[in-house]
Amino acid sequence: MMDVRYADEVFDDLRPSVDWLNSRKPGLGFELEDEFYASVAVVRGRPYSYAVDHTGLRPLRLRRFTAVLYY
């Protein structure tokens, strides 16, 4: 499995998004957080399953939310 290191900006983006979604519908932000970490687990298990895009990174779209995990 691939090791994961998070850029500081990840949590600068994730935490306010979780809080905002929870303020709109209790628990929804936690669902985003769960999906984010589930996506990280997918990347750890299959890091080369996604193609490199024009940014030079590999994007993985979260299924339910309009967010992309770049690695």
PDB file of N, CA, C and O in Angstrom:
ATOM      1  N   MET A   1       0.832  -1.190   0.000  1.00  0.00           N
ATOM      2  CA  MET A   1       0.000   0.000   0.000  1.00  0.00           C
ATOM      3  C   MET A   1       0.871   1.246   0.000  1.00  0.00           C
ATOM      4  O   MET A   1       1.961   1.270   0.572  1.00  0.00           O
ATOM      5  N   MET A   2       0.375   2.246  -0.638  1.00  0.00           N
ATOM      6  CA  MET A   2       1.069   3.519  -0.733  1.00  0.00           C
ATOM      7  C   MET A   2       0.914   4.301   0.577  1.00  0.00           C
ATOM      8  O   MET A   2      -0.163   4.318   1.172  1.00  0.00           O
ATOM      9  N   ASP A   3       1.993   4.942   1.016  1.00  0.00           N
ATOM     10  CA  ASP A   3       1.910   5.834   2.170  1.00  0.00           C
ATOM     11  C   ASP A   3       1.203   7.113   1.749  1.00  0.00           C
ATOM     12  O   ASP A   3       1.274   7.516   0.588  1.00  0.00           O
ATOM     13  N   VAL A   4       0.528   7.742   2.686  1.00  0.00           N
ATOM     14  CA  VAL A   4      -0.200   8.975   2.392  1.00  0.00           C
ATOM     15  C   VAL A   4       0.341  10.098   3.266  1.00  0.00           C
ATOM     16  O   VAL A   4       0.487   9.957   4.480  1.00  0.00           O
ATOM     17  N   ARG A   5       0.632  11.211   2.615  1.00  0.00           N
ATOM     18  CA  ARG A   5       0.989  12.443   3.326  1.00  0.00           C
ATOM     19  C   ARG A   5       0.020  13.510   2.847  1.00  0.00           C
ATOM     20  O   ARG A   5      -0.241  13.627   1.650  1.00  0.00           O
ATOM     21  N   TYR A   6      -0.501  14.270   3.761  1.00  0.00           N
ATOM     22  CA  TYR A   6      -1.472  15.302   3.424  1.00  0.00           C
ATOM     23  C   TYR A   6      -0.803  16.668   3.406  1.00  0.00           C
ATOM     24  O   TYR A   6      -0.057  17.017   4.320  1.00  0.00           O
ATOM     25  N   ALA A   7      -1.076  17.437   2.358  1.00  0.00           N
ATOM     26  CA  ALA A   7      -0.653  18.837   2.342  1.00  0.00           C
ATOM     27  C   ALA A   7      -1.500  19.583   3.367  1.00  0.00           C
ATOM     28  O   ALA A   7      -2.655  19.226   3.600  1.00  0.00           O
ATOM     29  N   ASP A   8      -0.933  20.611   3.975  1.00  0.00           N
ATOM     30  CA  ASP A   8      -1.669  21.385   4.974  1.00  0.00           C
ATOM     31  C   ASP A   8      -2.978  21.931   4.417  1.00  0.00           C
ATOM     32  O   ASP A   8      -3.964  22.052   5.144  1.00  0.00           O
ATOM     33  N   GLU A   9      -2.987  22.258   3.142  1.00  0.00           N
ATOM     34  CA  GLU A   9      -4.169  22.839   2.513  1.00  0.00           C
ATOM     35  C   GLU A   9      -5.358  21.883   2.488  1.00  0.00           C
ATOM     36  O   GLU A   9      -6.505  22.320   2.398  1.00  0.00           O
ATOM     37  N   VAL A  10      -5.091  20.598   2.566  1.00  0.00           N
ATOM     38  CA  VAL A  10      -6.184  19.620   2.554  1.00  0.00           C
ATOM     39  C   VAL A  10      -7.144  19.909   3.695  1.00  0.00           C
ATOM     40  O   VAL A  10      -8.356  19.967   3.486  1.00  0.00           O
ATOM     41  N   PHE A  11      -6.632  20.084   4.864  1.00  0.00           N
ATOM     42  CA  PHE A  11      -7.483  20.301   6.029  1.00  0.00           C
ATOM     43  C   PHE A  11      -8.019  21.722   6.073  1.00  0.00           C
ATOM     44  O   PHE A  11      -9.073  21.974   6.656  1.00  0.00           O
ATOM     45  N   ASP A  12      -7.285  22.663   5.450  1.00  0.00           N
ATOM     46  CA  ASP A  12      -7.796  24.029   5.325  1.00  0.00           C
ATOM     47  C   ASP A  12      -9.039  24.053   4.450  1.00  0.00           C
ATOM     48  O   ASP A  12      -9.905  24.907   4.640  1.00  0.00           O
ATOM     49  N   ASP A  13      -9.146  23.137   3.500  1.00  0.00           N
ATOM     50  CA  ASP A  13     -10.318  23.027   2.634  1.00  0.00           C
ATOM     51  C   ASP A  13     -11.389  22.113   3.223  1.00  0.00           C
ATOM     52  O   ASP A  13     -12.577  22.430   3.176  1.00  0.00           O
ATOM     53  N   LEU A  14     -10.971  20.997   3.768  1.00  0.00           N
ATOM     54  CA  LEU A  14     -11.919  19.982   4.221  1.00  0.00           C
ATOM     55  C   LEU A  14     -12.728  20.431   5.430  1.00  0.00           C
ATOM     56  O   LEU A  14     -13.952  20.302   5.426  1.00  0.00           O
ATOM     57  N   ARG A  15     -12.080  20.951   6.455  1.00  0.00           N
ATOM     58  CA  ARG A  15     -12.778  21.287   7.701  1.00  0.00           C
ATOM     59  C   ARG A  15     -13.882  22.315   7.486  1.00  0.00           C
ATOM     60  O   ARG A  15     -14.995  22.089   7.962  1.00  0.00           O
ATOM     61  N   PRO A  16     -13.644  23.435   6.796  1.00  0.00           N
ATOM     62  CA  PRO A  16     -14.749  24.380   6.585  1.00  0.00           C
ATOM     63  C   PRO A  16     -15.884  23.790   5.746  1.00  0.00           C
ATOM     64  O   PRO A  16     -17.051  24.122   5.958  1.00  0.00           O
ATOM     65  N   SER A  17     -15.549  22.930   4.808  1.00  0.00           N
ATOM     66  CA  SER A  17     -16.580  22.292   3.991  1.00  0.00           C
ATOM     67  C   SER A  17     -17.452  21.376   4.844  1.00  0.00           C
ATOM     68  O   SER A  17     -18.676  21.378   4.713  1.00  0.00           O
ATOM     69  N   VAL A  18     -16.823  20.603   5.707  1.00  0.00           N
ATOM     70  CA  VAL A  18     -17.564  19.724   6.614  1.00  0.00           C
ATOM     71  C   VAL A  18     -18.471  20.554   7.520  1.00  0.00           C
ATOM     72  O   VAL A  18     -19.647  20.237   7.696  1.00  0.00           O
ATOM     73  N   ASP A  19     -17.916  21.609   8.087  1.00  0.00           N
ATOM     74  CA  ASP A  19     -18.705  22.458   8.993  1.00  0.00           C
ATOM     75  C   ASP A  19     -19.878  23.114   8.263  1.00  0.00           C
ATOM     76  O   ASP A  19     -20.990  23.163   8.789  1.00  0.00           O
ATOM     77  N   TRP A  20     -19.631  23.618   7.050  1.00  0.00           N
ATOM     78  CA  TRP A  20     -20.691  24.277   6.286  1.00  0.00           C
ATOM     79  C   TRP A  20     -21.812  23.293   5.947  1.00  0.00           C
ATOM     80  O   TRP A  20     -22.990  23.612   6.114  1.00  0.00           O
ATOM     81  N   LEU A  21     -21.450  22.105   5.472  1.00  0.00           N
ATOM     82  CA  LEU A  21     -22.468  21.111   5.139  1.00  0.00           C
ATOM     83  C   LEU A  21     -23.254  20.686   6.380  1.00  0.00           C
ATOM     84  O   LEU A  21     -24.472  20.515   6.316  1.00  0.00           O
ATOM     85  N   ASN A  22     -22.569  20.517   7.498  1.00  0.00           N
ATOM     86  CA  ASN A  22     -23.263  20.152   8.738  1.00  0.00           C
ATOM     87  C   ASN A  22     -24.224  21.246   9.191  1.00  0.00           C
ATOM     88  O   ASN A  22     -25.251  20.954   9.804  1.00  0.00           O
ATOM     89  N   SER A  23     -23.897  22.510   8.892  1.00  0.00           N
ATOM     90  CA  SER A  23     -24.801  23.603   9.268  1.00  0.00           C
ATOM     91  C   SER A  23     -26.050  23.609   8.389  1.00  0.00           C
ATOM     92  O   SER A  23     -27.098  24.102   8.807  1.00  0.00           O
ATOM     93  N   ARG A  24     -25.950  23.074   7.194  1.00  0.00           N
ATOM     94  CA  ARG A  24     -27.098  23.006   6.276  1.00  0.00           C
ATOM     95  C   ARG A  24     -27.973  21.790   6.563  1.00  0.00           C
ATOM     96  O   ARG A  24     -29.202  21.868   6.544  1.00  0.00           O
ATOM     97  N   LYS A  25     -27.313  20.669   6.826  1.00  0.00           N
ATOM     98  CA  LYS A  25     -28.031  19.433   7.148  1.00  0.00           C
ATOM     99  C   LYS A  25     -27.146  18.643   8.109  1.00  0.00           C
ATOM    100  O   LYS A  25     -26.085  18.165   7.707  1.00  0.00           O
ATOM    101  N   PRO A  26     -27.551  18.495   9.355  1.00  0.00           N
ATOM    102  CA  PRO A  26     -26.724  17.795  10.331  1.00  0.00           C
ATOM    103  C   PRO A  26     -26.295  16.409   9.835  1.00  0.00           C
ATOM    104  O   PRO A  26     -27.114  15.597   9.405  1.00  0.00           O
ATOM    105  N   GLY A  27     -24.995  16.175   9.912  1.00  0.00           N
ATOM    106  CA  GLY A  27     -24.431  14.891   9.516  1.00  0.00           C
ATOM    107  C   GLY A  27     -23.922  14.850   8.083  1.00  0.00           C
ATOM    108  O   GLY A  27     -23.116  13.983   7.747  1.00  0.00           O
ATOM    109  N   LEU A  28     -24.373  15.766   7.230  1.00  0.00           N
ATOM    110  CA  LEU A  28     -23.967  15.743   5.823  1.00  0.00           C
ATOM    111  C   LEU A  28     -22.466  15.995   5.669  1.00  0.00           C
ATOM    112  O   LEU A  28     -21.813  15.373   4.831  1.00  0.00           O
ATOM    113  N   GLY A  29     -21.931  16.892   6.464  1.00  0.00           N
ATOM    114  CA  GLY A  29     -20.497  17.160   6.409  1.00  0.00           C
ATOM    115  C   GLY A  29     -19.674  15.947   6.801  1.00  0.00           C
ATOM    116  O   GLY A  29     -18.608  15.694   6.240  1.00  0.00           O
ATOM    117  N   PHE A  30     -20.180  15.206   7.767  1.00  0.00           N
ATOM    118  CA  PHE A  30     -19.464  13.990   8.176  1.00  0.00           C
ATOM    119  C   PHE A  30     -19.506  12.935   7.079  1.00  0.00           C
ATOM    120  O   PHE A  30     -18.588  12.125   6.951  1.00  0.00           O
ATOM    121  N   GLU A  31     -20.577  12.950   6.287  1.00  0.00           N
ATOM    122  CA  GLU A  31     -20.651  12.040   5.148  1.00  0.00           C
ATOM    123  C   GLU A  31     -19.597  12.414   4.102  1.00  0.00           C
ATOM    124  O   GLU A  31     -18.980  11.539   3.496  1.00  0.00           O
ATOM    125  N   LEU A  32     -19.398  13.711   3.896  1.00  0.00           N
ATOM    126  CA  LEU A  32     -18.326  14.167   3.003  1.00  0.00           C
ATOM    127  C   LEU A  32     -16.976  13.695   3.519  1.00  0.00           C
ATOM    128  O   LEU A  32     -16.161  13.172   2.758  1.00  0.00           O
ATOM    129  N   GLU A  33     -16.744  13.877   4.795  1.00  0.00           N
ATOM    130  CA  GLU A  33     -15.474  13.467   5.399  1.00  0.00           C
ATOM    131  C   GLU A  33     -15.261  11.964   5.260  1.00  0.00           C
ATOM    132  O   GLU A  33     -14.162  11.520   4.929  1.00  0.00           O
ATOM    133  N   ASP A  34     -16.299  11.184   5.509  1.00  0.00           N
ATOM    134  CA  ASP A  34     -16.206   9.727   5.350  1.00  0.00           C
ATOM    135  C   ASP A  34     -15.868   9.357   3.913  1.00  0.00           C
ATOM    136  O   ASP A  34     -15.026   8.493   3.669  1.00  0.00           O
ATOM    137  N   GLU A  35     -16.529  10.018   2.961  1.00  0.00           N
ATOM    138  CA  GLU A  35     -16.260   9.714   1.556  1.00  0.00           C
ATOM    139  C   GLU A  35     -14.840  10.123   1.165  1.00  0.00           C
ATOM    140  O   GLU A  35     -14.182   9.427   0.391  1.00  0.00           O
ATOM    141  N   PHE A  36     -14.376  11.235   1.692  1.00  0.00           N
ATOM    142  CA  PHE A  36     -13.003  11.670   1.428  1.00  0.00           C
ATOM    143  C   PHE A  36     -12.011  10.599   1.882  1.00  0.00           C
ATOM    144  O   PHE A  36     -11.132  10.201   1.118  1.00  0.00           O
ATOM    145  N   TYR A  37     -12.150  10.135   3.120  1.00  0.00           N
ATOM    146  CA  TYR A  37     -11.203   9.146   3.638  1.00  0.00           C
ATOM    147  C   TYR A  37     -11.361   7.789   2.949  1.00  0.00           C
ATOM    148  O   TYR A  37     -10.382   7.055   2.811  1.00  0.00           O
ATOM    149  N   ALA A  38     -12.559   7.451   2.523  1.00  0.00           N
ATOM    150  CA  ALA A  38     -12.752   6.224   1.742  1.00  0.00           C
ATOM    151  C   ALA A  38     -12.028   6.346   0.400  1.00  0.00           C
ATOM    152  O   ALA A  38     -11.455   5.371  -0.087  1.00  0.00           O
ATOM    153  N   SER A  39     -12.052   7.531  -0.192  1.00  0.00           N
ATOM    154  CA  SER A  39     -11.338   7.761  -1.456  1.00  0.00           C
ATOM    155  C   SER A  39      -9.829   7.678  -1.256  1.00  0.00           C
ATOM    156  O   SER A  39      -9.113   7.158  -2.112  1.00  0.00           O
ATOM    157  N   VAL A  40      -9.353   8.185  -0.140  1.00  0.00           N
ATOM    158  CA  VAL A  40      -7.927   8.064   0.181  1.00  0.00           C
ATOM    159  C   VAL A  40      -7.545   6.592   0.287  1.00  0.00           C
ATOM    160  O   VAL A  40      -6.475   6.195  -0.176  1.00  0.00           O
ATOM    161  N   ALA A  41      -8.400   5.788   0.885  1.00  0.00           N
ATOM    162  CA  ALA A  41      -8.131   4.345   1.000  1.00  0.00           C
ATOM    163  C   ALA A  41      -8.077   3.692  -0.376  1.00  0.00           C
ATOM    164  O   ALA A  41      -7.255   2.804  -0.604  1.00  0.00           O
ATOM    165  N   VAL A  42      -8.933   4.114  -1.289  1.00  0.00           N
ATOM    166  CA  VAL A  42      -8.898   3.586  -2.659  1.00  0.00           C
ATOM    167  C   VAL A  42      -7.558   3.923  -3.307  1.00  0.00           C
ATOM    168  O   VAL A  42      -6.928   3.067  -3.927  1.00  0.00           O
ATOM    169  N   VAL A  43      -7.134   5.163  -3.159  1.00  0.00           N
ATOM    170  CA  VAL A  43      -5.858   5.596  -3.735  1.00  0.00           C
ATOM    171  C   VAL A  43      -4.701   4.809  -3.128  1.00  0.00           C
ATOM    172  O   VAL A  43      -3.778   4.410  -3.839  1.00  0.00           O
ATOM    173  N   ARG A  44      -4.749   4.590  -1.837  1.00  0.00           N
ATOM    174  CA  ARG A  44      -3.676   3.820  -1.192  1.00  0.00           C
ATOM    175  C   ARG A  44      -3.588   2.415  -1.752  1.00  0.00           C
ATOM    176  O   ARG A  44      -2.493   1.882  -1.931  1.00  0.00           O
ATOM    177  N   GLY A  45      -4.729   1.814  -2.027  1.00  0.00           N
ATOM    178  CA  GLY A  45      -4.753   0.441  -2.509  1.00  0.00           C
ATOM    179  C   GLY A  45      -4.470   0.299  -3.994  1.00  0.00           C
ATOM    180  O   GLY A  45      -3.928  -0.714  -4.437  1.00  0.00           O
ATOM    181  N   ARG A  46      -4.841   1.322  -4.766  1.00  0.00           N
ATOM    182  CA  ARG A  46      -4.680   1.257  -6.225  1.00  0.00           C
ATOM    183  C   ARG A  46      -4.200   2.610  -6.750  1.00  0.00           C
ATOM    184  O   ARG A  46      -4.936   3.284  -7.470  1.00  0.00           O
ATOM    185  N   PRO A  47      -3.006   3.010  -6.409  1.00  0.00           N
ATOM    186  CA  PRO A  47      -2.552   4.367  -6.745  1.00  0.00           C
ATOM    187  C   PRO A  47      -2.410   4.656  -8.235  1.00  0.00           C
ATOM    188  O   PRO A  47      -2.446   5.820  -8.634  1.00  0.00           O
ATOM    189  N   TYR A  48      -2.253   3.647  -9.054  1.00  0.00           N
ATOM    190  CA  TYR A  48      -2.048   3.893 -10.485  1.00  0.00           C
ATOM    191  C   TYR A  48      -3.308   3.636 -11.312  1.00  0.00           C
ATOM    192  O   TYR A  48      -3.238   3.513 -12.535  1.00  0.00           O
ATOM    193  N   SER A  49      -4.447   3.556 -10.651  1.00  0.00           N
ATOM    194  CA  SER A  49      -5.706   3.287 -11.343  1.00  0.00           C
ATOM    195  C   SER A  49      -6.275   4.508 -12.050  1.00  0.00           C
ATOM    196  O   SER A  49      -7.186   4.379 -12.869  1.00  0.00           O
ATOM    197  N   TYR A  50      -5.767   5.656 -11.753  1.00  0.00           N
ATOM    198  CA  TYR A  50      -6.285   6.895 -12.329  1.00  0.00           C
ATOM    199  C   TYR A  50      -5.188   7.563 -13.151  1.00  0.00           C
ATOM    200  O   TYR A  50      -4.019   7.568 -12.767  1.00  0.00           O
ATOM    201  N   ALA A  51      -5.587   8.122 -14.280  1.00  0.00           N
ATOM    202  CA  ALA A  51      -4.632   8.724 -15.210  1.00  0.00           C
ATOM    203  C   ALA A  51      -4.185  10.106 -14.735  1.00  0.00           C
ATOM    204  O   ALA A  51      -4.937  10.826 -14.078  1.00  0.00           O
ATOM    205  N   VAL A  52      -2.974  10.452 -15.071  1.00  0.00           N
ATOM    206  CA  VAL A  52      -2.452  11.787 -14.805  1.00  0.00           C
ATOM    207  C   VAL A  52      -3.161  12.758 -15.749  1.00  0.00           C
ATOM    208  O   VAL A  52      -3.299  12.475 -16.939  1.00  0.00           O
ATOM    209  N   ASP A  53      -3.607  13.894 -15.229  1.00  0.00           N
ATOM    210  CA  ASP A  53      -4.284  14.863 -16.085  1.00  0.00           C
ATOM    211  C   ASP A  53      -3.354  16.029 -16.431  1.00  0.00           C
ATOM    212  O   ASP A  53      -2.147  15.952 -16.200  1.00  0.00           O
ATOM    213  N   HIS A  54      -3.907  17.090 -16.975  1.00  0.00           N
ATOM    214  CA  HIS A  54      -3.120  18.234 -17.429  1.00  0.00           C
ATOM    215  C   HIS A  54      -2.371  18.947 -16.303  1.00  0.00           C
ATOM    216  O   HIS A  54      -1.437  19.702 -16.573  1.00  0.00           O
ATOM    217  N   THR A  55      -2.761  18.724 -15.057  1.00  0.00           N
ATOM    218  CA  THR A  55      -2.075  19.354 -13.924  1.00  0.00           C
ATOM    219  C   THR A  55      -0.826  18.587 -13.521  1.00  0.00           C
ATOM    220  O   THR A  55      -0.011  19.075 -12.738  1.00  0.00           O
ATOM    221  N   GLY A  56      -0.680  17.373 -14.066  1.00  0.00           N
ATOM    222  CA  GLY A  56       0.430  16.513 -13.668  1.00  0.00           C
ATOM    223  C   GLY A  56       0.089  15.659 -12.458  1.00  0.00           C
ATOM    224  O   GLY A  56       0.937  14.931 -11.942  1.00  0.00           O
ATOM    225  N   LEU A  57      -1.157  15.753 -12.009  1.00  0.00           N
ATOM    226  CA  LEU A  57      -1.621  14.975 -10.859  1.00  0.00           C
ATOM    227  C   LEU A  57      -2.699  14.003 -11.310  1.00  0.00           C
ATOM    228  O   LEU A  57      -3.193  14.083 -12.435  1.00  0.00           O
ATOM    229  N   ARG A  58      -3.054  13.101 -10.437  1.00  0.00           N
ATOM    230  CA  ARG A  58      -4.116  12.127 -10.714  1.00  0.00           C
ATOM    231  C   ARG A  58      -5.370  12.550  -9.945  1.00  0.00           C
ATOM    232  O   ARG A  58      -5.337  12.642  -8.718  1.00  0.00           O
ATOM    233  N   PRO A  59      -6.466  12.807 -10.647  1.00  0.00           N
ATOM    234  CA  PRO A  59      -7.698  13.194  -9.958  1.00  0.00           C
ATOM    235  C   PRO A  59      -8.605  12.005  -9.680  1.00  0.00           C
ATOM    236  O   PRO A  59      -8.719  11.089 -10.495  1.00  0.00           O
ATOM    237  N   LEU A  60      -9.234  12.031  -8.539  1.00  0.00           N
ATOM    238  CA  LEU A  60     -10.264  11.054  -8.193  1.00  0.00           C
ATOM    239  C   LEU A  60     -11.474  11.849  -7.727  1.00  0.00           C
ATOM    240  O   LEU A  60     -11.430  12.494  -6.680  1.00  0.00           O
ATOM    241  N   ARG A  61     -12.555  11.805  -8.503  1.00  0.00           N
ATOM    242  CA  ARG A  61     -13.783  12.513  -8.137  1.00  0.00           C
ATOM    243  C   ARG A  61     -14.504  11.753  -7.033  1.00  0.00           C
ATOM    244  O   ARG A  61     -14.663  10.534  -7.098  1.00  0.00           O
ATOM    245  N   LEU A  62     -14.929  12.484  -6.034  1.00  0.00           N
ATOM    246  CA  LEU A  62     -15.759  11.867  -5.013  1.00  0.00           C
ATOM    247  C   LEU A  62     -17.113  11.569  -5.642  1.00  0.00           C
ATOM    248  O   LEU A  62     -17.601  12.341  -6.466  1.00  0.00           O
ATOM    249  N   ARG A  63     -17.703  10.478  -5.266  1.00  0.00           N
ATOM    250  CA  ARG A  63     -18.937  10.023  -5.914  1.00  0.00           C
ATOM    251  C   ARG A  63     -20.129  10.932  -5.647  1.00  0.00           C
ATOM    252  O   ARG A  63     -20.859  11.296  -6.569  1.00  0.00           O
ATOM    253  N   ARG A  64     -20.316  11.286  -4.424  1.00  0.00           N
ATOM    254  CA  ARG A  64     -21.542  11.984  -4.045  1.00  0.00           C
ATOM    255  C   ARG A  64     -21.399  13.500  -4.011  1.00  0.00           C
ATOM    256  O   ARG A  64     -22.383  14.219  -4.187  1.00  0.00           O
ATOM    257  N   PHE A  65     -20.216  13.979  -3.792  1.00  0.00           N
ATOM    258  CA  PHE A  65     -20.008  15.413  -3.592  1.00  0.00           C
ATOM    259  C   PHE A  65     -19.202  15.977  -4.757  1.00  0.00           C
ATOM    260  O   PHE A  65     -18.471  15.253  -5.432  1.00  0.00           O
ATOM    261  N   THR A  66     -19.345  17.270  -4.980  1.00  0.00           N
ATOM    262  CA  THR A  66     -18.610  17.912  -6.070  1.00  0.00           C
ATOM    263  C   THR A  66     -17.215  18.294  -5.563  1.00  0.00           C
ATOM    264  O   THR A  66     -16.909  19.466  -5.343  1.00  0.00           O
ATOM    265  N   ALA A  67     -16.409  17.296  -5.393  1.00  0.00           N
ATOM    266  CA  ALA A  67     -15.044  17.487  -4.923  1.00  0.00           C
ATOM    267  C   ALA A  67     -14.145  16.500  -5.634  1.00  0.00           C
ATOM    268  O   ALA A  67     -14.578  15.420  -6.036  1.00  0.00           O
ATOM    269  N   VAL A  68     -12.895  16.880  -5.783  1.00  0.00           N
ATOM    270  CA  VAL A  68     -11.912  16.032  -6.453  1.00  0.00           C
ATOM    271  C   VAL A  68     -10.705  15.897  -5.537  1.00  0.00           C
ATOM    272  O   VAL A  68     -10.201  16.881  -4.996  1.00  0.00           O
ATOM    273  N   LEU A  69     -10.264  14.690  -5.380  1.00  0.00           N
ATOM    274  CA  LEU A  69      -9.055  14.395  -4.622  1.00  0.00           C
ATOM    275  C   LEU A  69      -7.924  14.298  -5.634  1.00  0.00           C
ATOM    276  O   LEU A  69      -7.950  13.428  -6.505  1.00  0.00           O
ATOM    277  N   TYR A  70      -6.942  15.168  -5.535  1.00  0.00           N
ATOM    278  CA  TYR A  70      -5.775  15.125  -6.417  1.00  0.00           C
ATOM    279  C   TYR A  70      -4.615  14.507  -5.661  1.00  0.00           C
ATOM    280  O   TYR A  70      -4.374  14.828  -4.497  1.00  0.00           O
ATOM    281  N   TYR A  71      -3.899  13.619  -6.331  1.00  0.00           N
ATOM    282  CA  TYR A  71      -2.733  13.011  -5.720  1.00  0.00           C
ATOM    283  C   TYR A  71      -1.664  12.791  -6.744  1.00  0.00           C
ATOM    284  O   TYR A  71      -0.592  12.282  -6.418  1.00  0.00           O
TER     285      TYR A  71
END
